[in-house]
Amino acid sequence: MSRKRCRAIRSQVLILDEPTSSLDDEEVERLYGVLRQLRDQGMAILFVTHFLDQVYAVCDRITVLRNGELVGEYPAAELGHSALIAAMVGREMVANTANSGSTGDLQKDQTVLLQARGLARAGQIKPLDLTLHRGEVVGLGGLLGSGRTELARVLFGLDQSDAGELLVNGTAATMDSPVHAIRMGLGLCPEDRKAEGIIGELSVRENIALALQARQGLWPCISRAKQTEMAEHYVKTLGIKTSGIDTPISQLSGGNQQKAVLGRWLATQPSLLILDEPTRGIDIAAKQEIMNEILALAKKGMAVLFISSEMEEVVRLSDRIVVMRDRAKVGELPGGTSDQAVYAMIAGQA
């Protein structure tokens, strides 16, 4: 409606700040069409987005800002993806090749950490089998509504399965609550960081301590000194940019909030970390830092279940890719698979 309003009042300049964050692919394409039409009619458009492909899809010029300062302006046709990323972060990034970051160490440890057999929840996920090994990054590939988040919620006890069985370290487990999942060594960074991840009124210190306190129970409370030690450790380790650990977490940028949520779960020393859209809505530098941290955790033996709408990330990070379509598992692909192969399996062509 806001875009229609802009057209109705015949604006000369239209500023769009992350206009596609809640749109599906078809809606994004329709928006592109509207923007191109408005541009051709003489309207100037300022398009702000984290999605680089969208920049190239609609923009004639690219202005790069870093730390509040102008880096430069470039014709879109003359600035490649790698050069744009380097300008944004002030350094060269990891080469964007398929599976360039995956651990590649699965052969070193075939220990099964979690196994699901025929796991299902009516209306949410159809019966599926899933095996996760220690030190392995497993990506969940699928489109919006394919059942990825629903599976994560069932594994973590936010929703209960009504069929199948779940084994953790070879022992049957019933994940009837998140507290039970935490005590079994699982952690979950949820899809909606602001609604389900952070508690905005609490400090960075208090947010980081939450999961460990939940695992221990309401009593005894983690001491202020222990909370401070823990928070300072993860602020330093994860590079969380904050004026202090007692700053309300709502005052941090999205990327730093996400790092704090990640620190919260690392404090519990989980065996399996489920990451649901951990890089959504954050800048490219924070995104790269979080992906590097995921790989480092896997190399230390932690299992990671990685969910992202950006298939390029899934392919780059994963040792295996579990592909879902229409709330069902339709297959698996090995590390090194191209994103085209994942999309082909989603489309039923593989």
Secondary structure, 3 states (H helix, E strand, C coil): CHHHHHHHCCCCEEEEECCCCCCCHHHHHHHHHHHHHHHHCCCEEEEECCCHHHHHHHCCEEEEEECCEEEEEEEHHHCCHHHHHHHHHCCCCCCCCCCCCCCCCHHHCCCEEEEEEEEEECCCEEEEEEEEECCCEEEEECCCCCCHHHHHHHHCCCCCCCEEEEEECCEECCCCCHHHHHHCCEEEECCCHHHHHCCCCCEHHHHHHHHHHHHHCCCCCCCHHHHHHHHHHHHHHHCCCCCCCCCEHHHCCHHHHHHHHHHHHHCCCCCEEEEECCCCCCCHHHHHHHHHHHHHHHHCCCEEEEECCCHHHHHHHCCEEEEEECCEEEEEEECCCCHHHHHHHHCCCC
